[in-house]
Amino acid sequence: MVDGGIRPLEVAEVGSFDLTTDVLVVGFGAAGSCAAHAAREAGAEVLIVERASGPGGAAASSEGIVYLGGGTPVQRACGFEDSVDNMTRYLLAACGPEPDEAKVVAYAEASLGHFDWLTERGVEYDARLDVETQMAPAGTEGLVWSGGEDAWPFNEIAVPAPRGHLARTKRSTGWLLMQCLAGAALGAGAAVSTDTRVDRLVVDDGRVVGVLASRFGERLAVKARRGVVLSAGGFIWNDGMLRRHAPQLLLGTWKVGTEADDGRGIEMAQAVGARVKNMHAGEVALPVIPPRQLIEGIIVDGSGQRFINEDTYMGRVGQAALYGRDATCFLVIDEAGYTPNWMGLEASWVCETVGALEVEIGLPPGSLEATLDLYNRHAETGSDPVFYKRPGRVRPLRAPLGAFDLRRGSAPYAPFTLGGLETTVAGEVLDLAGAPIPGLFAAGRTTAGVCSFGYASGLSLGDSTLFGRFAGATAARSATVI
């Protein structure tokens, strides 16, 4: 249900409009910047309304990874071959179950061109690979393995290739990416109204024709002759929506996004009949690595059982732990592989025997001993027939042993939402019958994008920027309302 404060207004209720434009973009983050730029390129007059005092959104504070492949210049310089077909196979597996195949195919097919589009707008890449991290490197390296592409089951589905691209700067690069994207939108001639919160959509005979907003407490009614593009973020900061749709994400301890990710854009669209999709889905970062040597250990749940291959993408580990194991797991490692992780997390327990460690952690009697015995028996031959960890990362673990406490409260579980408005590849928002709502478009985390549940770091920014461009261009081509 949506409250009366988000109920759409008919044109007659608005009276007069304070501003008129062709395309109105709600939100000045990654998706909004690209939508505005594309609409301007198509010849439309564009106004961006942003509730904060400047551009950026969640993208500006992110790691800044953009998922790109198909054989980008950075991939080739680092010695990796990739193709559209190879990338598509990986994405269909990693973004499932039941990913939006049309969006996945479009994303992979447009990836090389999108790389060029980003570089043409000032995004520079250092063509070097950082093998230690799945996040932003400590240096300026521009490529990382950001989605477990080299781990089971994906290494049997597609030829492994790293696709996490980062702008040339140290550590998190989201601010630099947004600097380029926002600058490009403004340079293309998009106008901006900051400190402006959109409260309701305005409709005329079933068509979205504008918004009612507020700025410094004053009403601001804006008419959009061709369309409104919603790029207002997800709903990780709306606990009410999380309780209704994705209650597991309430267990997260470190929400990824800004307070503007309150789902308002989604609920405003629902109020005019929009359909939503994958609202239960969320990505959950659990930043165990770097260093990568820690994946030589085993991750067990509260029953002392392994539940995933440790060399996979840590977002898959966090997602599996939060959704399936009440955010309770432990990383067990021996002295040969032990080191504090990049965040300074250290072993909470160190014991001379497996049995003693089991007692210290509070696992069921004999559970960890049985798990480790099975693991070590196969590790003697460098194999892992249970979860298929790569042979190069499989070896017997010998006492003394330590364990990292990866339970909620001891380790950061960093979630954000993946569900949102159902849209076409072109960015049209669909109604409950599956037909486009005239005059309404959307992109970014306000929508259900290429990921139905699975994820790889960089897909949010890749999805937002590419489909933001598509939505802006589609809105600019929409029929003009006088």
Buried (B, 14 or more C-beta within 10 A) or exposed (E): EBEEEBBBBEBEEBEEBBBBBBBBBBBBBBBBBBBBBBBBBBEBBBBBBBBBEEBBBBBBBBBBBBBBBBBBEBBEBBEBEBBBBBBBBBBBBBBBEEBBBEBBBBBBBBBBEBBEBBBEBBBEBBBBBBEBBBBBBEEBBBBBBBBBBBBBEBBEBBBBBBBBBBBBBEEBBBBBBBBBBBBBBBEBEBBBBBEBBBBBBBBBEEBBBBBBBBBEEEEBBBBBBBBBBBBBBBBBBBBEBBEBBBEBBEBBEEBBBBEBBBBBBBBBBBBBBBBBBBBBBBBBBBBBBBBBBBBBBBBBBBEBBBBBBBBBBBBBBBBBBBBBBBBBBBBBBBEEBBEEBBEEBEBBBBBEEBBBBBBEBEBEEEBBBBBBEEBBEBBEEBEBEEBBBBEEBBBBBEBBBBBBBBBBEEBBBBBBBBBBBBBBBBBBBBBEEEEBBBBBBBBBBBBBBBBBBBBBBBBBBBBBBBBBBBBBBBBBBBEEBE
